[in-house]
């Protein structure tokens, strides 16, 4: 047994590893036999999964290392975390408004700017101003027709314009829009032209021409007929056509 002195020894979810903190506040790693694996030179270490750890260098930049101290994700990020209940890792460089997403294998999946990531019931949605991307909880890229399995019409992009196709790829709604949403559970989708939103029904008929504006820039609007959803805090919302 190695005689090492630490001010704190922290258990992890893996019985093979314990995180150590020395009197200078630096973090390291020992195994179950208290043998030193990583010397105390990091400003932070947190267990991630398997033999991987989130680590911060002396400048506070975050990345991922393994128990052999091999760098798996460069220590260059301001924020790095595993998205709750998934195996997808989100790493951010705040100054550049850059988000990198890594799979459970620590492979880079997406590198995007100005994105907002939403966790839905069984997938992740990467919201962008001009297009959404979808991932499963292990980081596998999904097509929108895989995500919205019950929808008869699917959003489709061509030459930077949006329309809708059926599940066989036939065009049902022409590519006339700057952006569209997928059809919701009520059978309505948003259609956007010149920064204004309207509504289309799942039969392809226009419910409301694009007249609504001033929506949240971090998400697309949701519609119920000609009415759009408005949130006013604490999970409460209402629908209006004003």
RAGIKA-V599932 format. One record per pair of residues at least 24 apart in sequence whose ideal C-beta (glycine too) atoms are under 7 Angstrom apart, sorted by the first residue. I is the first residue (numbers start at 1). GAP is how many residues later the second one is. D is the distance in whole Angstrom. If there is no record, write none. Layout:
BEGIN
I/GAP/D, I/GAP/D
END
This chain:
BEGIN
1/32/7, 1/33/5, 2/32/6, 2/33/5, 2/34/6, 4/26/7, 4/30/7, 4/32/6, 12/35/4, 13/34/6, 14/33/6, 17/30/7, 17/50/6, 19/26/5, 19/28/7, 29/38/6, 37/30/5, 38/31/5, 48/34/6, 54/26/6, 64/42/6, 72/34/5, 73/29/6, 73/33/6, 83/36/6, 83/41/7, 84/35/7, 86/33/7, 86/38/7, 86/51/4, 87/50/6, 87/51/5, 87/52/7, 88/36/6, 88/47/6, 88/49/7, 88/51/5, 90/27/6, 101/38/7, 102/37/7, 103/35/6, 103/36/3, 104/34/5, 104/35/6, 109/26/7, 109/30/5, 109/32/7, 116/102/5, 116/103/7, 123/24/5, 127/91/7, 127/92/6, 130/49/6, 131/26/7, 144/38/6, 148/34/5, 151/31/6, 151/32/5, 152/50/6, 153/30/6, 153/49/6, 155/25/5, 155/27/5, 172/32/5, 173/27/7, 173/31/5, 181/39/5, 184/38/6, 186/38/6, 188/35/4, 188/36/6, 188/37/7, 190/30/6, 190/31/5, 190/33/6, 197/24/5, 199/24/5, 199/27/6
END
